[in-house]
Amino acid sequence: MADSPLVGMYRRRWNSDPARTLALFSAMAAPGTVMAARFGPDAADIHLGSRRTRIRYEWISGVRIEDGVVELRGLDGGAYPRELFPDFAIAYIRALNAGMAASR
């Protein structure tokens, strides 16, 4: 089974065991799993299946987009499907920290 871009990014970023990574993402992002994001003035709420995460923008030190995946770098970062992050949200997060604009 070929890796999805999200699984591939996770494995490259954290050098994780392939079977463990696939099991983790299968549990969080199985077909039919509800995924959503809400962007407020100071934080984003990410909902992946039964897992909910609040990420304060001040904790984000960089945003990278690759192969349909958004990688948030910083204190409580992670890799998320690009579909959860519309262009306006990425622009807003980058605008809060001008040094972030160069990270792709």
C-alpha positions, 0 to 999 in steps of 0.5 A: 500500500502506497503512503499518502502524502500526509503519512509520507511527510510524517515519516520523513519528519519524525523518522517513524516506523512505517507500520506504526505511522500507518496504524496511527493515521489509520486510526485518526484518518480512516475513510469517513472520519470527520476532519475539520479546522476552525480558525479564530483570531489567536488559535486554530482548532483542528479536529481529526476524528476523535482527536481535537487540538488547539494550536495558538498561532504564537506557538507556530514558528513556520508553515511549510506546504508540500505534496498536499500537506501543511506542516506547522513548525513550533511548540505544538506543530504537526502535519495536516491535510492541505484541504483543512487549511484554506489560503486565507488561513495560511496567509493569516498565520504567516502575517502574524509572524513576518519571519514565517513568510519565507518558509515554504 
